[in-house]
Amino acid sequence: METPAAPVPEGRPAVTMAVVMRKVPLASRWQPWKWELDAVLPDLGEFGTAPMCLEQDEHGARWLYPGFEVALFRDQGEGYYLNLTSITPCWFVLWRMPEDDDSEHRGQPLPQAVSLSYNEAGRWLDAGETVENVPLDAQQREWLQAYVDEHYRPEPKKRRRPESFKAPQDRAQY
């Protein structure tokens, strides 16, 4: 597993989270199963540092990947705001399948990063990465909302002058 992000500077709001991935069976002869994000949980140090299998049987598996530091940054305020004002505020998780078949984690997903920023998740998706999300619980949402309330102010919307009030030469050409 690639190492999670470096420790965050002292004083920056941050939490450590663990990612749970679930292997689910598919009714397909070409692909018998798939991996998907199951949960993002607070990691208070009780999970250790290595990925661990939570359960595994003929119907699938669940693996926990601990130690993802999620720090809040002022320049991501808009992304946090967009997340909070969406229908379901959530955690975003970027994960990959290992390309090397000789890897010790062969056939298992490898979470790479966890974020609360809608904009950061969008950049990951634009880069062709696999990004999934799970809802924030009420306490996590309150923590993020408090940060956004203190550090972010949405840009005021600028009123657009209707096309009919513009001079013909200033109107958009179609």
BELVENQUI-V659622 format. One record per pair of residues at least 24 apart in sequence whose C-alpha atoms are under 6 Angstrom apart, sorted by sequence separation. I is the first residue (numbers start at 1). J is the second residue. If there is no record, write none. Layout:
{{I	J} {I	J}}
//
This chain:
{{17	41} {17	42} {18	43} {91	116} {17	43} {16	43} {83	118} {95	130} {24	60} {94	130} {23	60} {80	117} {94	131} {23	61} {79	117} {93	131} {22	61} {79	118} {93	132} {22	62} {79	119} {92	132} {21	62} {92	133} {21	63} {91	133} {20	63} {91	134} {20	64} {90	134} {19	64} {90	135} {19	65} {89	135} {90	136} {18	65} {89	136} {18	66} {18	67} {17	67} {16	67} {17	68} {16	68} {16	69} {15	69} {15	70} {14	70} {14	71} {13	71} {13	72} {4	68} {77	152}}
//
